[in-house]
Amino acid sequence: MESDHNQAVFLLDLRGVACPMNFVKTRLRLDKMATGELLEVLLDDGEPIESVTSSVTSEGHAVESSTKIEANYHRLIIRKTAAA
């Protein structure tokens, strides 16, 4: 993943973490970040990726990309927005 050199990129590996705790942990990490910073989240396939994507979008954050890595997990890149 490429980003601007001045931007911090944080990683959260939430594979194996059940809903809704995966979103809670994502939100707690986002709350500690500055506007414009990127968060990379690894999530299981199915409900986790759907739920976290929907929840962060509804809170006003930008989902920069969602990539299926293997048959059973995804990489979600979230940009923290000022509105959230």
PDB file with one MODEL, atoms N, CA, C and O in Angstrom:
MODEL        1
ATOM      1  N   MET A   1       0.837  -1.177   0.000  1.00  0.00           N
ATOM      2  CA  MET A   1       0.000   0.000   0.000  1.00  0.00           C
ATOM      3  C   MET A   1       0.876   1.232   0.000  1.00  0.00           C
ATOM      4  O   MET A   1       1.839   1.314   0.762  1.00  0.00           O
ATOM      5  N   GLU A   2       0.554   2.176  -0.837  1.00  0.00           N
ATOM      6  CA  GLU A   2       1.316   3.408  -0.902  1.00  0.00           C
ATOM      7  C   GLU A   2       0.481   4.538  -0.318  1.00  0.00           C
ATOM      8  O   GLU A   2      -0.736   4.571  -0.495  1.00  0.00           O
ATOM      9  N   SER A   3       1.120   5.444   0.362  1.00  0.00           N
ATOM     10  CA  SER A   3       0.435   6.612   0.899  1.00  0.00           C
ATOM     11  C   SER A   3       1.418   7.776   0.910  1.00  0.00           C
ATOM     12  O   SER A   3       2.604   7.601   0.634  1.00  0.00           O
ATOM     13  N   ASP A   4       0.915   8.966   1.229  1.00  0.00           N
ATOM     14  CA  ASP A   4       1.793  10.123   1.336  1.00  0.00           C
ATOM     15  C   ASP A   4       2.823   9.850   2.422  1.00  0.00           C
ATOM     16  O   ASP A   4       2.517   9.196   3.419  1.00  0.00           O
ATOM     17  N   HIS A   5       4.026  10.340   2.239  1.00  0.00           N
ATOM     18  CA  HIS A   5       5.099  10.064   3.192  1.00  0.00           C
ATOM     19  C   HIS A   5       4.832  10.665   4.568  1.00  0.00           C
ATOM     20  O   HIS A   5       5.381  10.186   5.561  1.00  0.00           O
ATOM     21  N   ASN A   6       4.005  11.700   4.649  1.00  0.00           N
ATOM     22  CA  ASN A   6       3.739  12.348   5.920  1.00  0.00           C
ATOM     23  C   ASN A   6       2.572  11.737   6.681  1.00  0.00           C
ATOM     24  O   ASN A   6       2.256  12.188   7.782  1.00  0.00           O
ATOM     25  N   GLN A   7       1.931  10.733   6.127  1.00  0.00           N
ATOM     26  CA  GLN A   7       0.771  10.152   6.776  1.00  0.00           C
ATOM     27  C   GLN A   7       1.149   8.902   7.556  1.00  0.00           C
ATOM     28  O   GLN A   7       1.888   8.041   7.079  1.00  0.00           O
ATOM     29  N   ALA A   8       0.620   8.834   8.764  1.00  0.00           N
ATOM     30  CA  ALA A   8       0.804   7.629   9.563  1.00  0.00           C
ATOM     31  C   ALA A   8      -0.184   6.581   9.071  1.00  0.00           C
ATOM     32  O   ALA A   8      -1.307   6.899   8.679  1.00  0.00           O
ATOM     33  N   VAL A   9       0.249   5.343   9.097  1.00  0.00           N
ATOM     34  CA  VAL A   9      -0.635   4.230   8.746  1.00  0.00           C
ATOM     35  C   VAL A   9      -0.603   3.261   9.924  1.00  0.00           C
ATOM     36  O   VAL A   9       0.457   2.778  10.323  1.00  0.00           O
ATOM     37  N   PHE A  10      -1.767   2.991  10.464  1.00  0.00           N
ATOM     38  CA  PHE A  10      -1.879   2.100  11.610  1.00  0.00           C
ATOM     39  C   PHE A  10      -2.457   0.766  11.156  1.00  0.00           C
ATOM     40  O   PHE A  10      -3.219   0.720  10.190  1.00  0.00           O
ATOM     41  N   LEU A  11      -2.104  -0.316  11.839  1.00  0.00           N
ATOM     42  CA  LEU A  11      -2.567  -1.649  11.482  1.00  0.00           C
ATOM     43  C   LEU A  11      -3.310  -2.270  12.652  1.00  0.00           C
ATOM     44  O   LEU A  11      -2.850  -2.231  13.793  1.00  0.00           O
ATOM     45  N   LEU A  12      -4.471  -2.847  12.346  1.00  0.00           N
ATOM     46  CA  LEU A  12      -5.251  -3.613  13.319  1.00  0.00           C
ATOM     47  C   LEU A  12      -5.542  -4.974  12.701  1.00  0.00           C
ATOM     48  O   LEU A  12      -6.191  -5.051  11.657  1.00  0.00           O
ATOM     49  N   ASP A  13      -5.079  -6.033  13.322  1.00  0.00           N
ATOM     50  CA  ASP A  13      -5.370  -7.386  12.846  1.00  0.00           C
ATOM     51  C   ASP A  13      -6.507  -7.934  13.694  1.00  0.00           C
ATOM     52  O   ASP A  13      -6.303  -8.351  14.834  1.00  0.00           O
ATOM     53  N   LEU A  14      -7.716  -7.927  13.121  1.00  0.00           N
ATOM     54  CA  LEU A  14      -8.903  -8.364  13.842  1.00  0.00           C
ATOM     55  C   LEU A  14      -9.445  -9.684  13.311  1.00  0.00           C
ATOM     56  O   LEU A  14     -10.624  -9.991  13.487  1.00  0.00           O
ATOM     57  N   ARG A  15      -8.587 -10.462  12.662  1.00  0.00           N
ATOM     58  CA  ARG A  15      -9.019 -11.784  12.216  1.00  0.00           C
ATOM     59  C   ARG A  15      -9.315 -12.625  13.450  1.00  0.00           C
ATOM     60  O   ARG A  15      -8.519 -12.672  14.388  1.00  0.00           O
ATOM     61  N   GLY A  16     -10.461 -13.284  13.440  1.00  0.00           N
ATOM     62  CA  GLY A  16     -10.855 -14.115  14.571  1.00  0.00           C
ATOM     63  C   GLY A  16     -11.621 -13.367  15.648  1.00  0.00           C
ATOM     64  O   GLY A  16     -12.075 -13.978  16.615  1.00  0.00           O
ATOM     65  N   VAL A  17     -11.775 -12.046  15.501  1.00  0.00           N
ATOM     66  CA  VAL A  17     -12.526 -11.252  16.474  1.00  0.00           C
ATOM     67  C   VAL A  17     -13.977 -11.174  16.009  1.00  0.00           C
ATOM     68  O   VAL A  17     -14.255 -10.795  14.871  1.00  0.00           O
ATOM     69  N   ALA A  18     -14.892 -11.533  16.895  1.00  0.00           N
ATOM     70  CA  ALA A  18     -16.316 -11.591  16.550  1.00  0.00           C
ATOM     71  C   ALA A  18     -16.964 -10.208  16.532  1.00  0.00           C
ATOM     72  O   ALA A  18     -16.496  -9.277  17.186  1.00  0.00           O
ATOM     73  N   CYS A  19     -18.044 -10.096  15.772  1.00  0.00           N
ATOM     74  CA  CYS A  19     -18.870  -8.887  15.770  1.00  0.00           C
ATOM     75  C   CYS A  19     -19.606  -8.823  17.103  1.00  0.00           C
ATOM     76  O   CYS A  19     -19.985  -9.882  17.603  1.00  0.00           O
ATOM     77  N   PRO A  20     -19.832  -7.695  17.702  1.00  0.00           N
ATOM     78  CA  PRO A  20     -19.474  -6.358  17.240  1.00  0.00           C
ATOM     79  C   PRO A  20     -18.112  -5.880  17.753  1.00  0.00           C
ATOM     80  O   PRO A  20     -17.754  -4.722  17.541  1.00  0.00           O
ATOM     81  N   MET A  21     -17.356  -6.742  18.417  1.00  0.00           N
ATOM     82  CA  MET A  21     -16.077  -6.302  18.993  1.00  0.00           C
ATOM     83  C   MET A  21     -15.093  -5.832  17.928  1.00  0.00           C
ATOM     84  O   MET A  21     -14.270  -4.957  18.200  1.00  0.00           O
ATOM     85  N   ASN A  22     -15.158  -6.393  16.722  1.00  0.00           N
ATOM     86  CA  ASN A  22     -14.231  -5.937  15.684  1.00  0.00           C
ATOM     87  C   ASN A  22     -14.496  -4.470  15.328  1.00  0.00           C
ATOM     88  O   ASN A  22     -13.555  -3.714  15.088  1.00  0.00           O
ATOM     89  N   PHE A  23     -15.762  -4.065  15.292  1.00  0.00           N
ATOM     90  CA  PHE A  23     -16.062  -2.653  15.032  1.00  0.00           C
ATOM     91  C   PHE A  23     -15.679  -1.790  16.232  1.00  0.00           C
ATOM     92  O   PHE A  23     -15.135  -0.700  16.057  1.00  0.00           O
ATOM     93  N   VAL A  24     -15.956  -2.263  17.442  1.00  0.00           N
ATOM     94  CA  VAL A  24     -15.609  -1.498  18.645  1.00  0.00           C
ATOM     95  C   VAL A  24     -14.107  -1.214  18.671  1.00  0.00           C
ATOM     96  O   VAL A  24     -13.694  -0.088  18.948  1.00  0.00           O
ATOM     97  N   LYS A  25     -13.297  -2.223  18.387  1.00  0.00           N
ATOM     98  CA  LYS A  25     -11.842  -2.044  18.382  1.00  0.00           C
ATOM     99  C   LYS A  25     -11.403  -1.105  17.257  1.00  0.00           C
ATOM    100  O   LYS A  25     -10.483  -0.308  17.436  1.00  0.00           O
ATOM    101  N   THR A  26     -12.057  -1.199  16.107  1.00  0.00           N
ATOM    102  CA  THR A  26     -11.758  -0.290  14.991  1.00  0.00           C
ATOM    103  C   THR A  26     -12.073   1.142  15.387  1.00  0.00           C
ATOM    104  O   THR A  26     -11.272   2.048  15.156  1.00  0.00           O
ATOM    105  N   ARG A  27     -13.230   1.342  15.978  1.00  0.00           N
ATOM    106  CA  ARG A  27     -13.636   2.697  16.368  1.00  0.00           C
ATOM    107  C   ARG A  27     -12.710   3.268  17.439  1.00  0.00           C
ATOM    108  O   ARG A  27     -12.347   4.442  17.373  1.00  0.00           O
ATOM    109  N   LEU A  28     -12.329   2.469  18.408  1.00  0.00           N
ATOM    110  CA  LEU A  28     -11.416   2.947  19.450  1.00  0.00           C
ATOM    111  C   LEU A  28     -10.084   3.397  18.847  1.00  0.00           C
ATOM    112  O   LEU A  28      -9.514   4.403  19.270  1.00  0.00           O
ATOM    113  N   ARG A  29      -9.590   2.644  17.852  1.00  0.00           N
ATOM    114  CA  ARG A  29      -8.332   3.021  17.191  1.00  0.00           C
ATOM    115  C   ARG A  29      -8.522   4.315  16.408  1.00  0.00           C
ATOM    116  O   ARG A  29      -7.670   5.202  16.467  1.00  0.00           O
ATOM    117  N   LEU A  30      -9.630   4.434  15.675  1.00  0.00           N
ATOM    118  CA  LEU A  30      -9.907   5.641  14.899  1.00  0.00           C
ATOM    119  C   LEU A  30     -10.023   6.867  15.803  1.00  0.00           C
ATOM    120  O   LEU A  30      -9.583   7.957  15.435  1.00  0.00           O
ATOM    121  N   ASP A  31     -10.614   6.690  16.983  1.00  0.00           N
ATOM    122  CA  ASP A  31     -10.779   7.799  17.921  1.00  0.00           C
ATOM    123  C   ASP A  31      -9.436   8.376  18.358  1.00  0.00           C
ATOM    124  O   ASP A  31      -9.358   9.550  18.719  1.00  0.00           O
ATOM    125  N   LYS A  32      -8.383   7.571  18.329  1.00  0.00           N
ATOM    126  CA  LYS A  32      -7.052   8.010  18.763  1.00  0.00           C
ATOM    127  C   LYS A  32      -6.231   8.609  17.623  1.00  0.00           C
ATOM    128  O   LYS A  32      -5.128   9.108  17.845  1.00  0.00           O
ATOM    129  N   MET A  33      -6.766   8.559  16.412  1.00  0.00           N
ATOM    130  CA  MET A  33      -6.017   8.993  15.235  1.00  0.00           C
ATOM    131  C   MET A  33      -6.360  10.433  14.853  1.00  0.00           C
ATOM    132  O   MET A  33      -7.414  10.957  15.213  1.00  0.00           O
ATOM    133  N   ALA A  34      -5.452  11.049  14.122  1.00  0.00           N
ATOM    134  CA  ALA A  34      -5.677  12.399  13.600  1.00  0.00           C
ATOM    135  C   ALA A  34      -6.421  12.320  12.272  1.00  0.00           C
ATOM    136  O   ALA A  34      -6.344  11.319  11.561  1.00  0.00           O
ATOM    137  N   THR A  35      -7.136  13.382  11.954  1.00  0.00           N
ATOM    138  CA  THR A  35      -7.843  13.473  10.684  1.00  0.00           C
ATOM    139  C   THR A  35      -6.881  13.247   9.523  1.00  0.00           C
ATOM    140  O   THR A  35      -5.791  13.818   9.488  1.00  0.00           O
ATOM    141  N   GLY A  36      -7.289  12.417   8.582  1.00  0.00           N
ATOM    142  CA  GLY A  36      -6.491  12.152   7.391  1.00  0.00           C
ATOM    143  C   GLY A  36      -5.589  10.939   7.509  1.00  0.00           C
ATOM    144  O   GLY A  36      -5.098  10.444   6.495  1.00  0.00           O
ATOM    145  N   GLU A  37      -5.356  10.443   8.723  1.00  0.00           N
ATOM    146  CA  GLU A  37      -4.514   9.260   8.877  1.00  0.00           C
ATOM    147  C   GLU A  37      -5.248   8.021   8.389  1.00  0.00           C
ATOM    148  O   GLU A  37      -6.478   7.975   8.348  1.00  0.00           O
ATOM    149  N   LEU A  38      -4.457   7.017   8.019  1.00  0.00           N
ATOM    150  CA  LEU A  38      -5.012   5.778   7.471  1.00  0.00           C
ATOM    151  C   LEU A  38      -4.912   4.645   8.475  1.00  0.00           C
ATOM    152  O   LEU A  38      -3.934   4.517   9.210  1.00  0.00           O
ATOM    153  N   LEU A  39      -5.965   3.821   8.481  1.00  0.00           N
ATOM    154  CA  LEU A  39      -6.001   2.634   9.316  1.00  0.00           C
ATOM    155  C   LEU A  39      -6.207   1.425   8.417  1.00  0.00           C
ATOM    156  O   LEU A  39      -7.169   1.367   7.652  1.00  0.00           O
ATOM    157  N   GLU A  40      -5.297   0.458   8.513  1.00  0.00           N
ATOM    158  CA  GLU A  40      -5.421  -0.801   7.784  1.00  0.00           C
ATOM    159  C   GLU A  40      -5.973  -1.831   8.761  1.00  0.00           C
ATOM    160  O   GLU A  40      -5.394  -2.069   9.821  1.00  0.00           O
ATOM    161  N   VAL A  41      -7.100  -2.441   8.391  1.00  0.00           N
ATOM    162  CA  VAL A  41      -7.754  -3.419   9.260  1.00  0.00           C
ATOM    163  C   VAL A  41      -7.863  -4.745   8.515  1.00  0.00           C
ATOM    164  O   VAL A  41      -8.334  -4.788   7.379  1.00  0.00           O
ATOM    165  N   LEU A  42      -7.427  -5.819   9.156  1.00  0.00           N
ATOM    166  CA  LEU A  42      -7.581  -7.162   8.608  1.00  0.00           C
ATOM    167  C   LEU A  42      -8.786  -7.791   9.268  1.00  0.00           C
ATOM    168  O   LEU A  42      -8.864  -7.869  10.495  1.00  0.00           O
ATOM    169  N   LEU A  43      -9.733  -8.244   8.451  1.00  0.00           N
ATOM    170  CA  LEU A  43     -11.005  -8.774   8.946  1.00  0.00           C
ATOM    171  C   LEU A  43     -11.351 -10.086   8.259  1.00  0.00           C
ATOM    172  O   LEU A  43     -10.960 -10.336   7.119  1.00  0.00           O
ATOM    173  N   ASP A  44     -12.092 -10.915   8.980  1.00  0.00           N
ATOM    174  CA  ASP A  44     -12.582 -12.164   8.406  1.00  0.00           C
ATOM    175  C   ASP A  44     -13.637 -11.878   7.347  1.00  0.00           C
ATOM    176  O   ASP A  44     -14.256 -10.815   7.337  1.00  0.00           O
ATOM    177  N   ASP A  45     -13.829 -12.837   6.466  1.00  0.00           N
ATOM    178  CA  ASP A  45     -14.840 -12.776   5.420  1.00  0.00           C
ATOM    179  C   ASP A  45     -16.232 -12.831   6.046  1.00  0.00           C
ATOM    180  O   ASP A  45     -16.393 -13.287   7.178  1.00  0.00           O
ATOM    181  N   GLY A  46     -17.232 -12.366   5.306  1.00  0.00           N
ATOM    182  CA  GLY A  46     -18.618 -12.466   5.752  1.00  0.00           C
ATOM    183  C   GLY A  46     -19.047 -11.281   6.590  1.00  0.00           C
ATOM    184  O   GLY A  46     -18.777 -10.131   6.244  1.00  0.00           O
ATOM    185  N   GLU A  47     -19.723 -11.570   7.704  1.00  0.00           N
ATOM    186  CA  GLU A  47     -20.276 -10.514   8.550  1.00  0.00           C
ATOM    187  C   GLU A  47     -19.236  -9.503   9.033  1.00  0.00           C
ATOM    188  O   GLU A  47     -19.530  -8.308   9.029  1.00  0.00           O
ATOM    189  N   PRO A  48     -18.031  -9.921   9.451  1.00  0.00           N
ATOM    190  CA  PRO A  48     -17.066  -8.917   9.924  1.00  0.00           C
ATOM    191  C   PRO A  48     -16.734  -7.838   8.896  1.00  0.00           C
ATOM    192  O   PRO A  48     -16.782  -6.654   9.228  1.00  0.00           O
ATOM    193  N   ILE A  49     -16.404  -8.204   7.677  1.00  0.00           N
ATOM    194  CA  ILE A  49     -16.052  -7.195   6.676  1.00  0.00           C
ATOM    195  C   ILE A  49     -17.260  -6.337   6.311  1.00  0.00           C
ATOM    196  O   ILE A  49     -17.130  -5.127   6.124  1.00  0.00           O
ATOM    197  N   GLU A  50     -18.432  -6.958   6.209  1.00  0.00           N
ATOM    198  CA  GLU A  50     -19.648  -6.211   5.868  1.00  0.00           C
ATOM    199  C   GLU A  50     -20.021  -5.236   6.975  1.00  0.00           C
ATOM    200  O   GLU A  50     -20.336  -4.076   6.710  1.00  0.00           O
ATOM    201  N   SER A  51     -19.985  -5.708   8.213  1.00  0.00           N
ATOM    202  CA  SER A  51     -20.389  -4.897   9.362  1.00  0.00           C
ATOM    203  C   SER A  51     -19.446  -3.718   9.593  1.00  0.00           C
ATOM    204  O   SER A  51     -19.901  -2.587   9.765  1.00  0.00           O
ATOM    205  N   VAL A  52     -18.146  -3.973   9.597  1.00  0.00           N
ATOM    206  CA  VAL A  52     -17.186  -2.897   9.865  1.00  0.00           C
ATOM    207  C   VAL A  52     -17.208  -1.869   8.736  1.00  0.00           C
ATOM    208  O   VAL A  52     -17.177  -0.666   8.995  1.00  0.00           O
ATOM    209  N   THR A  53     -17.261  -2.328   7.500  1.00  0.00           N
ATOM    210  CA  THR A  53     -17.322  -1.395   6.360  1.00  0.00           C
ATOM    211  C   THR A  53     -18.539  -0.492   6.477  1.00  0.00           C
ATOM    212  O   THR A  53     -18.430   0.726   6.340  1.00  0.00           O
ATOM    213  N   SER A  54     -19.688  -1.085   6.727  1.00  0.00           N
ATOM    214  CA  SER A  54     -20.934  -0.321   6.850  1.00  0.00           C
ATOM    215  C   SER A  54     -20.887   0.653   8.020  1.00  0.00           C
ATOM    216  O   SER A  54     -21.316   1.800   7.892  1.00  0.00           O
ATOM    217  N   SER A  55     -20.374   0.207   9.148  1.00  0.00           N
ATOM    218  CA  SER A  55     -20.351   1.035  10.356  1.00  0.00           C
ATOM    219  C   SER A  55     -19.406   2.224  10.231  1.00  0.00           C
ATOM    220  O   SER A  55     -19.773   3.337  10.607  1.00  0.00           O
ATOM    221  N   VAL A  56     -18.193   2.014   9.710  1.00  0.00           N
ATOM    222  CA  VAL A  56     -17.260   3.140   9.603  1.00  0.00           C
ATOM    223  C   VAL A  56     -17.747   4.150   8.569  1.00  0.00           C
ATOM    224  O   VAL A  56     -17.549   5.354   8.733  1.00  0.00           O
ATOM    225  N   THR A  57     -18.379   3.666   7.512  1.00  0.00           N
ATOM    226  CA  THR A  57     -18.932   4.569   6.498  1.00  0.00           C
ATOM    227  C   THR A  57     -20.073   5.392   7.086  1.00  0.00           C
ATOM    228  O   THR A  57     -20.173   6.591   6.823  1.00  0.00           O
ATOM    229  N   SER A  58     -20.927   4.762   7.875  1.00  0.00           N
ATOM    230  CA  SER A  58     -22.052   5.493   8.461  1.00  0.00           C
ATOM    231  C   SER A  58     -21.584   6.528   9.484  1.00  0.00           C
ATOM    232  O   SER A  58     -22.305   7.484   9.769  1.00  0.00           O
ATOM    233  N   GLU A  59     -20.390   6.346  10.035  1.00  0.00           N
ATOM    234  CA  GLU A  59     -19.832   7.330  10.959  1.00  0.00           C
ATOM    235  C   GLU A  59     -19.080   8.443  10.233  1.00  0.00           C
ATOM    236  O   GLU A  59     -18.574   9.369  10.867  1.00  0.00           O
ATOM    237  N   GLY A  60     -19.007   8.355   8.908  1.00  0.00           N
ATOM    238  CA  GLY A  60     -18.415   9.430   8.130  1.00  0.00           C
ATOM    239  C   GLY A  60     -16.976   9.224   7.709  1.00  0.00           C
ATOM    240  O   GLY A  60     -16.402  10.096   7.057  1.00  0.00           O
ATOM    241  N   HIS A  61     -16.376   8.102   8.059  1.00  0.00           N
ATOM    242  CA  HIS A  61     -15.007   7.826   7.627  1.00  0.00           C
ATOM    243  C   HIS A  61     -15.027   7.359   6.172  1.00  0.00           C
ATOM    244  O   HIS A  61     -16.054   6.894   5.676  1.00  0.00           O
ATOM    245  N   ALA A  62     -13.895   7.485   5.497  1.00  0.00           N
ATOM    246  CA  ALA A  62     -13.803   7.091   4.092  1.00  0.00           C
ATOM    247  C   ALA A  62     -13.124   5.729   3.979  1.00  0.00           C
ATOM    248  O   ALA A  62     -12.022   5.531   4.490  1.00  0.00           O
ATOM    249  N   VAL A  63     -13.788   4.801   3.308  1.00  0.00           N
ATOM    250  CA  VAL A  63     -13.173   3.513   3.021  1.00  0.00           C
ATOM    251  C   VAL A  63     -12.400   3.682   1.719  1.00  0.00           C
ATOM    252  O   VAL A  63     -12.990   3.782   0.643  1.00  0.00           O
ATOM    253  N   GLU A  64     -11.071   3.712   1.828  1.00  0.00           N
ATOM    254  CA  GLU A  64     -10.209   3.930   0.670  1.00  0.00           C
ATOM    255  C   GLU A  64     -10.142   2.686  -0.210  1.00  0.00           C
ATOM    256  O   GLU A  64     -10.110   2.796  -1.436  1.00  0.00           O
ATOM    257  N   SER A  65     -10.119   1.503   0.408  1.00  0.00           N
ATOM    258  CA  SER A  65     -10.107   0.266  -0.369  1.00  0.00           C
ATOM    259  C   SER A  65     -10.500  -0.909   0.502  1.00  0.00           C
ATOM    260  O   SER A  65     -10.357  -0.886   1.725  1.00  0.00           O
ATOM    261  N   SER A  66     -10.996  -1.931  -0.162  1.00  0.00           N
ATOM    262  CA  SER A  66     -11.334  -3.193   0.483  1.00  0.00           C
ATOM    263  C   SER A  66     -10.853  -4.286  -0.461  1.00  0.00           C
ATOM    264  O   SER A  66     -11.325  -4.394  -1.593  1.00  0.00           O
ATOM    265  N   THR A  67      -9.912  -5.092   0.015  1.00  0.00           N
ATOM    266  CA  THR A  67      -9.292  -6.101  -0.835  1.00  0.00           C
ATOM    267  C   THR A  67      -9.392  -7.468  -0.185  1.00  0.00           C
ATOM    268  O   THR A  67      -9.042  -7.639   0.983  1.00  0.00           O
ATOM    269  N   LYS A  68      -9.870  -8.434  -0.947  1.00  0.00           N
ATOM    270  CA  LYS A  68      -9.882  -9.804  -0.442  1.00  0.00           C
ATOM    271  C   LYS A  68      -8.474 -10.358  -0.592  1.00  0.00           C
ATOM    272  O   LYS A  68      -7.934 -10.404  -1.696  1.00  0.00           O
ATOM    273  N   ILE A  69      -7.875 -10.784   0.531  1.00  0.00           N
ATOM    274  CA  ILE A  69      -6.486 -11.232   0.537  1.00  0.00           C
ATOM    275  C   ILE A  69      -6.396 -12.729   0.280  1.00  0.00           C
ATOM    276  O   ILE A  69      -5.617 -13.176  -0.562  1.00  0.00           O
ATOM    277  N   GLU A  70      -7.171 -13.476   0.985  1.00  0.00           N
ATOM    278  CA  GLU A  70      -7.235 -14.924   0.799  1.00  0.00           C
ATOM    279  C   GLU A  70      -8.708 -15.289   0.817  1.00  0.00           C
ATOM    280  O   GLU A  70      -9.563 -14.407   0.896  1.00  0.00           O
ATOM    281  N   ALA A  71      -9.009 -16.548   0.747  1.00  0.00           N
ATOM    282  CA  ALA A  71     -10.403 -16.978   0.722  1.00  0.00           C
ATOM    283  C   ALA A  71     -11.162 -16.567   1.983  1.00  0.00           C
ATOM    284  O   ALA A  71     -12.389 -16.470   1.969  1.00  0.00           O
ATOM    285  N   ASN A  72     -10.437 -16.328   3.063  1.00  0.00           N
ATOM    286  CA  ASN A  72     -11.135 -16.108   4.325  1.00  0.00           C
ATOM    287  C   ASN A  72     -10.876 -14.767   5.013  1.00  0.00           C
ATOM    288  O   ASN A  72     -11.361 -14.565   6.126  1.00  0.00           O
ATOM    289  N   TYR A  73     -10.133 -13.842   4.397  1.00  0.00           N
ATOM    290  CA  TYR A  73     -10.005 -12.531   5.043  1.00  0.00           C
ATOM    291  C   TYR A  73      -9.770 -11.394   4.053  1.00  0.00           C
ATOM    292  O   TYR A  73      -9.414 -11.599   2.892  1.00  0.00           O
ATOM    293  N   HIS A  74      -9.989 -10.172   4.576  1.00  0.00           N
ATOM    294  CA  HIS A  74      -9.935  -8.951   3.773  1.00  0.00           C
ATOM    295  C   HIS A  74      -9.041  -7.918   4.426  1.00  0.00           C
ATOM    296  O   HIS A  74      -8.828  -7.940   5.638  1.00  0.00           O
ATOM    297  N   ARG A  75      -8.512  -6.999   3.601  1.00  0.00           N
ATOM    298  CA  ARG A  75      -7.773  -5.830   4.071  1.00  0.00           C
ATOM    299  C   ARG A  75      -8.631  -4.608   3.757  1.00  0.00           C
ATOM    300  O   ARG A  75      -8.970  -4.354   2.601  1.00  0.00           O
ATOM    301  N   LEU A  76      -8.972  -3.868   4.784  1.00  0.00           N
ATOM    302  CA  LEU A  76      -9.786  -2.663   4.661  1.00  0.00           C
ATOM    303  C   LEU A  76      -8.901  -1.474   5.005  1.00  0.00           C
ATOM    304  O   LEU A  76      -8.257  -1.465   6.054  1.00  0.00           O
ATOM    305  N   ILE A  77      -8.860  -0.470   4.134  1.00  0.00           N
ATOM    306  CA  ILE A  77      -8.103   0.756   4.384  1.00  0.00           C
ATOM    307  C   ILE A  77      -9.108   1.869   4.644  1.00  0.00           C
ATOM    308  O   ILE A  77      -9.943   2.178   3.794  1.00  0.00           O
ATOM    309  N   ILE A  78      -9.018   2.468   5.830  1.00  0.00           N
ATOM    310  CA  ILE A  78      -9.961   3.512   6.260  1.00  0.00           C
ATOM    311  C   ILE A  78      -9.198   4.804   6.487  1.00  0.00           C
ATOM    312  O   ILE A  78      -8.149   4.809   7.131  1.00  0.00           O
ATOM    313  N   ARG A  79      -9.730   5.909   5.951  1.00  0.00           N
ATOM    314  CA  ARG A  79      -9.158   7.234   6.207  1.00  0.00           C
ATOM    315  C   ARG A  79     -10.050   7.934   7.220  1.00  0.00           C
ATOM    316  O   ARG A  79     -11.253   8.090   7.008  1.00  0.00           O
ATOM    317  N   LYS A  80      -9.439   8.354   8.330  1.00  0.00           N
ATOM    318  CA  LYS A  80     -10.197   9.074   9.351  1.00  0.00           C
ATOM    319  C   LYS A  80     -10.572  10.442   8.814  1.00  0.00           C
ATOM    320  O   LYS A  80      -9.739  11.155   8.255  1.00  0.00           O
ATOM    321  N   THR A  81     -11.835  10.799   8.991  1.00  0.00           N
ATOM    322  CA  THR A  81     -12.318  12.105   8.550  1.00  0.00           C
ATOM    323  C   THR A  81     -12.586  13.000   9.749  1.00  0.00           C
ATOM    324  O   THR A  81     -12.748  12.527  10.874  1.00  0.00           O
ATOM    325  N   ALA A  82     -12.628  14.289   9.491  1.00  0.00           N
ATOM    326  CA  ALA A  82     -12.869  15.269  10.561  1.00  0.00           C
ATOM    327  C   ALA A  82     -14.277  15.168  11.094  1.00  0.00           C
ATOM    328  O   ALA A  82     -14.528  15.461  12.263  1.00  0.00           O
ATOM    329  N   ALA A  83     -15.205  14.750  10.236  1.00  0.00           N
ATOM    330  CA  ALA A  83     -16.618  14.701  10.629  1.00  0.00           C
ATOM    331  C   ALA A  83     -16.884  13.655  11.692  1.00  0.00           C
ATOM    332  O   ALA A  83     -17.844  13.769  12.453  1.00  0.00           O
ATOM    333  N   ALA A  84     -16.035  12.633  11.749  1.00  0.00           N
ATOM    334  CA  ALA A  84     -16.307  11.521  12.662  1.00  0.00           C
ATOM    335  C   ALA A  84     -15.706  11.763  14.031  1.00  0.00           C
ATOM    336  O   ALA A  84     -15.841  10.924  14.922  1.00  0.00           O
TER     337      ALA A  84
ENDMDL
END
